[in-house]
Amino acid sequence: MEMILNENDMVVGVQFENGTIQDYVDEANTFGLIRIDETTAYWFLYNKEDSPEDIQDLYEKVTKEEHFIKDEYGEEVVLFNKKGDITFEVLIKKIDSYLDDEMASIF
């Protein structure tokens, strides 16, 4: 994965062989976008205890529609608005890999 940096050299996503992951694609910086081949989905991180109100509101709205949640000890990766044939499970594995790489680079 090749990191995508903003003008301040902060990681804002990654580019890989057949797609990209972006941290934020909306003006409020609440959700990102994953694209693999022709499949896309929005995603965000959610924690019931710590997420700000705008993320809490987004979570409530998204969970009433088609979505996928991977919960790891209260920290949830939420995928929604998927378009395309690639499964939620494949998308979440790619996001997990990105988040693991991002955390490893911090340490």
N, CA and C atoms as an extended XYZ file, in Angstrom:
321
Properties=species:S:1:pos:R:3:atomname:S:1:resname:S:1:resid:I:1 pbc="F F F"
N         0.844       -1.179        0.000 N   MET     1
C         0.000        0.000        0.000 CA  MET     1
C         0.887        1.239        0.000 C   MET     1
N         0.513        2.184       -0.822 N   GLU     2
C         1.245        3.450       -0.893 CA  GLU     2
C         0.405        4.532       -0.214 C   GLU     2
N         0.977        5.156        0.816 N   MET     3
C         0.255        6.165        1.573 CA  MET     3
C        -0.045        7.396        0.718 C   MET     3
N        -1.232        7.963        0.913 N   ILE     4
C        -1.612        9.228        0.297 CA  ILE     4
C        -1.485       10.288        1.384 C   ILE     4
N        -0.707       11.334        1.109 N   LEU     5
C        -0.463       12.390        2.088 CA  LEU     5
C        -1.146       13.678        1.660 C   LEU     5
N        -1.556       14.485        2.645 N   ASN     6
C        -2.106       15.797        2.323 CA  ASN     6
C        -0.976       16.818        2.271 C   ASN     6
N        -1.317       18.087        2.138 N   GLU     7
C        -0.301       19.128        2.008 CA  GLU     7
C         0.540       19.299        3.267 C   GLU     7
N         0.068       18.772        4.408 N   ASN     8
C         0.819       18.826        5.670 CA  ASN     8
C         1.553       17.520        5.959 C   ASN     8
N         1.678       16.676        4.946 N   ASP     9
C         2.335       15.369        5.063 CA  ASP     9
C         1.672       14.443        6.077 C   ASP     9
N         0.366       14.594        6.252 N   MET    10
C        -0.389       13.680        7.100 CA  MET    10
C        -1.041       12.623        6.215 C   MET    10
N        -1.076       11.384        6.689 N   VAL    11
C        -1.690       10.292        5.933 CA  VAL    11
C        -3.202       10.511        5.882 C   VAL    11
N        -3.758       10.510        4.658 N   VAL    12
C        -5.199       10.690        4.472 CA  VAL    12
C        -5.808        9.546        3.668 C   VAL    12
N        -5.022        8.494        3.451 N   GLY    13
C        -5.508        7.348        2.709 CA  GLY    13
C        -4.363        6.548        2.140 C   GLY    13
N        -4.742        5.551        1.339 N   VAL    14
C        -3.753        4.716        0.669 CA  VAL    14
C        -4.229        4.372       -0.728 C   VAL    14
N        -3.249        4.093       -1.548 N   GLN    15
C        -3.512        3.622       -2.902 CA  GLN    15
C        -2.863        2.247       -3.006 C   GLN    15
N        -3.567        1.301       -3.638 N   PHE    16
C        -3.022       -0.034       -3.826 CA  PHE    16
C        -3.361       -0.491       -5.234 C   PHE    16
N        -2.920       -1.675       -5.574 N   GLU    17
C        -2.992       -2.174       -6.948 CA  GLU    17
C        -4.328       -1.934       -7.639 C   GLU    17
N        -5.429       -2.269       -7.002 N   ASN    18
C        -6.724       -2.175       -7.674 CA  ASN    18
C        -7.715       -1.259       -6.960 C   ASN    18
N        -7.199       -0.281       -6.180 N   GLY    19
C        -8.130        0.607       -5.512 CA  GLY    19
C        -7.485        1.632       -4.604 C   GLY    19
N        -8.347        2.279       -3.824 N   THR    20
C        -7.918        3.298       -2.874 CA  THR    20
C        -8.798        3.250       -1.629 C   THR    20
N        -8.242        3.772       -0.551 N   ILE    21
C        -8.993        4.026        0.670 CA  ILE    21
C        -8.709        5.475        1.043 C   ILE    21
N        -9.769        6.239        1.258 N   GLN    22
C        -9.630        7.621        1.693 CA  GLN    22
C       -10.261        7.758        3.065 C   GLN    22
N        -9.622        8.533        3.938 N   ASP    23
C       -10.135        8.710        5.300 CA  ASP    23
C       -11.433        9.499        5.322 C   ASP    23
N       -11.481       10.610        4.587 N   TYR    24
C       -12.675       11.458        4.601 CA  TYR    24
C       -12.997       11.936        3.200 C   TYR    24
N       -14.275       11.862        2.850 N   VAL    25
C       -14.707       12.344        1.542 CA  VAL    25
C       -15.873       13.321        1.656 C   VAL    25
N       -16.335       13.580        2.871 N   ASP    26
C       -17.413       14.542        3.062 CA  ASP    26
C       -16.864       15.793        3.751 C   ASP    26
N       -17.560       16.888        3.633 N   GLU    27
C       -17.088       18.157        4.186 CA  GLU    27
C       -16.966       18.141        5.701 C   GLU    27
N       -17.786       17.360        6.375 N   ALA    28
C       -17.767       17.304        7.841 CA  ALA    28
C       -16.702       16.350        8.383 C   ALA    28
N       -15.980       15.662        7.497 N   ASN    29
C       -14.951       14.689        7.899 CA  ASN    29
C       -15.513       13.603        8.822 C   ASN    29
N       -16.641       13.026        8.401 N   THR    30
C       -17.250       11.967        9.210 CA  THR    30
C       -17.059       10.583        8.614 C   THR    30
N       -16.891       10.465        7.284 N   PHE    31
C       -16.728        9.136        6.701 CA  PHE    31
C       -15.786        9.182        5.507 C   PHE    31
N       -15.228        8.005        5.221 N   GLY    32
C       -14.299        7.858        4.114 CA  GLY    32
C       -14.886        6.997        3.011 C   GLY    32
N       -14.044        6.681        2.039 N   LEU    33
C       -14.455        5.901        0.874 CA  LEU    33
C       -13.422        4.818        0.599 C   LEU    33
N       -13.903        3.618        0.325 N   ILE    34
C       -13.040        2.546       -0.163 CA  ILE    34
C       -13.512        2.182       -1.562 C   ILE    34
N       -12.533        1.974       -2.446 N   ARG    35
C       -12.831        1.541       -3.809 CA  ARG    35
C       -11.893        0.400       -4.146 C   ARG    35
N       -12.470       -0.724       -4.539 N   ILE    36
C       -11.707       -1.859       -5.057 CA  ILE    36
C       -12.345       -2.223       -6.382 C   ILE    36
N       -11.565       -2.160       -7.447 N   ASP    37
C       -12.077       -2.354       -8.800 CA  ASP    37
C       -13.284       -1.441       -9.006 C   ASP    37
N       -14.433       -1.985       -9.329 N   GLU    38
C       -15.628       -1.172       -9.581 CA  GLU    38
C       -16.555       -1.089       -8.365 C   GLU    38
N       -16.136       -1.633       -7.229 N   THR    39
C       -16.958       -1.611       -6.023 CA  THR    39
C       -16.533       -0.454       -5.123 C   THR    39
N       -17.513        0.260       -4.578 N   THR    40
C       -17.243        1.348       -3.643 CA  THR    40
C       -18.142        1.206       -2.417 C   THR    40
N       -17.673        1.758       -1.312 N   ALA    41
C       -18.484        1.841       -0.093 CA  ALA    41
C       -17.919        2.959        0.764 C   ALA    41
N       -18.787        3.559        1.555 N   TYR    42
C       -18.349        4.521        2.562 CA  TYR    42
C       -18.026        3.773        3.844 C   TYR    42
N       -17.154        4.355        4.674 N   TRP    43
C       -16.775        3.716        5.924 CA  TRP    43
C       -16.419        4.763        6.978 C   TRP    43
N       -16.537        4.369        8.236 N   PHE    44
C       -16.088        5.216        9.344 CA  PHE    44
C       -15.860        4.350       10.573 C   PHE    44
N       -15.144        4.922       11.537 N   LEU    45
C       -14.902        4.259       12.817 CA  LEU    45
C       -15.909        4.797       13.827 C   LEU    45
N       -16.395        3.900       14.676 N   TYR    46
C       -17.411        4.270       15.651 CA  TYR    46
C       -17.111        3.619       16.993 C   TYR    46
N       -17.262        4.410       18.050 N   ASN    47
C       -17.170        3.911       19.409 CA  ASN    47
C       -18.306        4.547       20.194 C   ASN    47
N       -19.161        3.720       20.746 N   LYS    48
C       -20.364        4.205       21.435 CA  LYS    48
C       -20.030        5.202       22.538 C   LYS    48
N       -18.934        4.997       23.212 N   GLU    49
C       -18.556        5.854       24.337 CA  GLU    49
C       -17.890        7.158       23.894 C   GLU    49
N       -17.080        7.094       22.836 N   ASP    50
C       -16.189        8.212       22.520 CA  ASP    50
C       -16.486        8.970       21.233 C   ASP    50
N       -17.339        8.438       20.373 N   SER    51
C       -17.581        9.108       19.092 CA  SER    51
C       -18.342       10.416       19.302 C   SER    51
N       -17.951       11.466       18.553 N   PRO    52
C       -18.667       12.741       18.665 CA  PRO    52
C       -20.116       12.607       18.167 C   PRO    52
N       -20.897       13.628       18.453 N   GLU    53
C       -22.329       13.580       18.157 CA  GLU    53
C       -22.622       13.370       16.672 C   GLU    53
N       -21.841       13.993       15.782 N   ASP    54
C       -22.113       13.818       14.352 CA  ASP    54
C       -21.886       12.375       13.912 C   ASP    54
N       -20.906       11.704       14.500 N   ILE    55
C       -20.674       10.283       14.192 CA  ILE    55
C       -21.786        9.433       14.810 C   ILE    55
N       -22.227        9.778       16.015 N   GLN    56
C       -23.341        9.064       16.648 CA  GLN    56
C       -24.587        9.150       15.766 C   GLN    56
N       -24.857       10.359       15.240 N   ASP    57
C       -26.027       10.552       14.364 CA  ASP    57
C       -25.896        9.745       13.078 C   ASP    57
N       -24.693        9.762       12.490 N   LEU    58
C       -24.452        8.995       11.267 CA  LEU    58
C       -24.660        7.503       11.533 C   LEU    58
N       -24.150        7.010       12.645 N   TYR    59
C       -24.291        5.607       13.008 CA  TYR    59
C       -25.762        5.219       13.118 C   TYR    59
N       -26.532        6.047       13.790 N   GLU    60
C       -27.963        5.763       13.947 CA  GLU    60
C       -28.658        5.697       12.590 C   GLU    60
N       -28.325        6.618       11.700 N   LYS    61
C       -28.932        6.642       10.363 CA  LYS    61
C       -28.511        5.424        9.539 C   LYS    61
N       -27.220        5.129        9.523 N   VAL    62
C       -26.679        4.056        8.695 CA  VAL    62
C       -27.195        2.688        9.121 C   VAL    62
N       -27.336        2.474       10.408 N   THR    63
C       -27.745        1.154       10.885 CA  THR    63
C       -29.210        0.840       10.589 C   THR    63
N       -29.937        1.804       10.061 N   LYS    64
C       -31.316        1.565        9.632 CA  LYS    64
C       -31.365        1.124        8.169 C   LYS    64
N       -30.219        1.181        7.476 N   GLU    65
C       -30.114        0.814        6.064 CA  GLU    65
C       -29.173       -0.385        5.938 C   GLU    65
N       -28.899       -0.809        4.700 N   GLU    66
C       -27.931       -1.885        4.497 CA  GLU    66
C       -26.557       -1.411        4.954 C   GLU    66
N       -25.908       -2.227        5.767 N   HIS    67
C       -24.601       -1.863        6.310 CA  HIS    67
C       -23.881       -3.133        6.769 C   HIS    67
N       -22.630       -2.954        7.153 N   PHE    68
C       -21.833       -4.047        7.701 CA  PHE    68
C       -20.994       -3.453        8.817 C   PHE    68
N       -20.926       -4.146        9.949 N   ILE    69
C       -20.146       -3.664       11.088 CA  ILE    69
C       -19.196       -4.751       11.543 C   ILE    69
N       -17.939       -4.373       11.711 N   LYS    70
C       -16.966       -5.254       12.344 CA  LYS    70
C       -16.623       -4.621       13.686 C   LYS    70
N       -16.932       -5.332       14.746 N   ASP    71
C       -16.723       -4.825       16.106 CA  ASP    71
C       -15.495       -5.494       16.708 C   ASP    71
N       -14.539       -4.679       17.104 N   GLU    72
C       -13.361       -5.194       17.803 CA  GLU    72
C       -13.272       -4.501       19.144 C   GLU    72
N       -13.823       -5.137       20.165 N   TYR    73
C       -13.742       -4.645       21.530 CA  TYR    73
C       -14.324       -3.249       21.681 C   TYR    73
N       -15.453       -2.990       21.030 N   GLY    74
C       -16.131       -1.713       21.159 CA  GLY    74
C       -15.776       -0.693       20.097 C   GLY    74
N       -14.677       -0.880       19.399 N   GLU    75
C       -14.303       -0.012       18.279 CA  GLU    75
C       -14.855       -0.664       17.018 C   GLU    75
N       -15.781       -0.003       16.358 N   GLU    76
C       -16.453       -0.592       15.210 CA  GLU    76
C       -16.008        0.080       13.922 C   GLU    76
N       -15.811       -0.747       12.900 N   VAL    77
C       -15.622       -0.251       11.544 CA  VAL    77
C       -16.959       -0.462       10.853 C   VAL    77
N       -17.554        0.623       10.372 N   VAL    78
C       -18.881        0.588        9.784 CA  VAL    78
C       -18.773        0.861        8.287 C   VAL    78
N       -19.320       -0.034        7.484 N   LEU    79
C       -19.382        0.146        6.030 CA  LEU    79
C       -20.841        0.328        5.621 C   LEU    79
N       -21.071        1.235        4.658 N   PHE    80
C       -22.440        1.471        4.201 CA  PHE    80
C       -22.426        2.012        2.775 C   PHE    80
N       -23.595        2.023        2.182 N   ASN    81
C       -23.786        2.537        0.824 CA  ASN    81
C       -22.869        1.836       -0.188 C   ASN    81
N       -22.781        0.503       -0.072 N   LYS    82
C       -21.930       -0.280       -0.971 CA  LYS    82
C       -22.582       -0.406       -2.340 C   LYS    82
N       -21.752       -0.207       -3.345 N   LYS    83
C       -22.183       -0.408       -4.728 CA  LYS    83
C       -21.137       -1.269       -5.410 C   LYS    83
N       -21.572       -2.392       -5.985 N   GLY    84
C       -20.653       -3.292       -6.667 CA  GLY    84
C       -20.743       -4.699       -6.127 C   GLY    84
N       -19.920       -5.575       -6.711 N   ASP    85
C       -20.013       -7.010       -6.441 CA  ASP    85
C       -19.104       -7.523       -5.327 C   ASP    85
N       -18.094       -6.779       -4.949 N   ILE    86
C       -17.174       -7.249       -3.911 CA  ILE    86
C       -17.903       -7.225       -2.570 C   ILE    86
N       -17.710       -8.264       -1.780 N   THR    87
C       -18.441       -8.411       -0.519 CA  THR    87
C       -17.940       -7.439        0.549 C   THR    87
N       -18.811       -7.192        1.536 N   PHE    88
C       -18.427       -6.378        2.685 CA  PHE    88
C       -17.201       -6.984        3.380 C   PHE    88
N       -17.140       -8.318        3.455 N   GLU    89
C       -16.037       -8.986        4.144 CA  GLU    89
C       -14.694       -8.690        3.482 C   GLU    89
N       -14.653       -8.677        2.155 N   VAL    90
C       -13.410       -8.363        1.440 CA  VAL    90
C       -13.034       -6.898        1.681 C   VAL    90
N       -14.015       -6.022        1.635 N   LEU    91
C       -13.752       -4.601        1.865 CA  LEU    91
C       -13.217       -4.363        3.275 C   LEU    91
N       -13.821       -5.019        4.260 N   ILE    92
C       -13.395       -4.803        5.640 CA  ILE    92
C       -11.980       -5.324        5.866 C   ILE    92
N       -11.606       -6.411        5.211 N   LYS    93
C       -10.233       -6.918        5.341 CA  LYS    93
C        -9.226       -5.903        4.823 C   LYS    93
N        -9.554       -5.227        3.738 N   LYS    94
C        -8.652       -4.219        3.179 CA  LYS    94
C        -8.552       -3.014        4.116 C   LYS    94
N        -9.681       -2.594        4.677 N   ILE    95
C        -9.656       -1.480        5.637 CA  ILE    95
C        -8.868       -1.864        6.873 C   ILE    95
N        -9.051       -3.078        7.386 N   ASP    96
C        -8.283       -3.554        8.539 CA  ASP    96
C        -6.790       -3.492        8.253 C   ASP    96
N        -6.403       -3.939        7.076 N   SER    97
C        -4.992       -3.906        6.697 CA  SER    97
C        -4.468       -2.472        6.695 C   SER    97
N        -5.251       -1.563        6.143 N   TYR    98
C        -4.877       -0.144        6.125 CA  TYR    98
C        -4.733        0.400        7.538 C   TYR    98
N        -5.724        0.144        8.394 N   LEU    99
C        -5.669        0.646        9.762 CA  LEU    99
C        -4.508        0.041       10.531 C   LEU    99
N        -4.227       -1.242       10.323 N   ASP   100
C        -3.083       -1.882       10.974 CA  ASP   100
C        -1.777       -1.237       10.527 C   ASP   100
N        -1.637       -0.973        9.219 N   ASP   101
C        -0.430       -0.323        8.693 CA  ASP   101
C        -0.292        1.090        9.256 C   ASP   101
N        -1.407        1.803        9.354 N   GLU   102
C        -1.384        3.179        9.860 CA  GLU   102
C        -0.965        3.190       11.340 C   GLU   102
N        -1.490        2.252       12.125 N   MET   103
C        -1.112        2.173       13.533 CA  MET   103
C         0.352        1.779       13.690 C   MET   103
N         0.827        0.873       12.856 N   ALA   104
C         2.225        0.446       12.937 CA  ALA   104
C         3.169        1.601       12.617 C   ALA   104
N         2.769        2.473       11.712 N   SER   105
C         3.638        3.599       11.349 CA  SER   105
C         3.727        4.621       12.473 C   SER   105
N         2.721        4.660       13.354 N   ILE   106
C         2.747        5.576       14.496 CA  ILE   106
C         3.800        5.130       15.512 C   ILE   106
N         3.889        3.826       15.678 N   PHE   107
C         4.836        3.281       16.650 CA  PHE   107
C         6.140        3.021       15.964 C   PHE   107
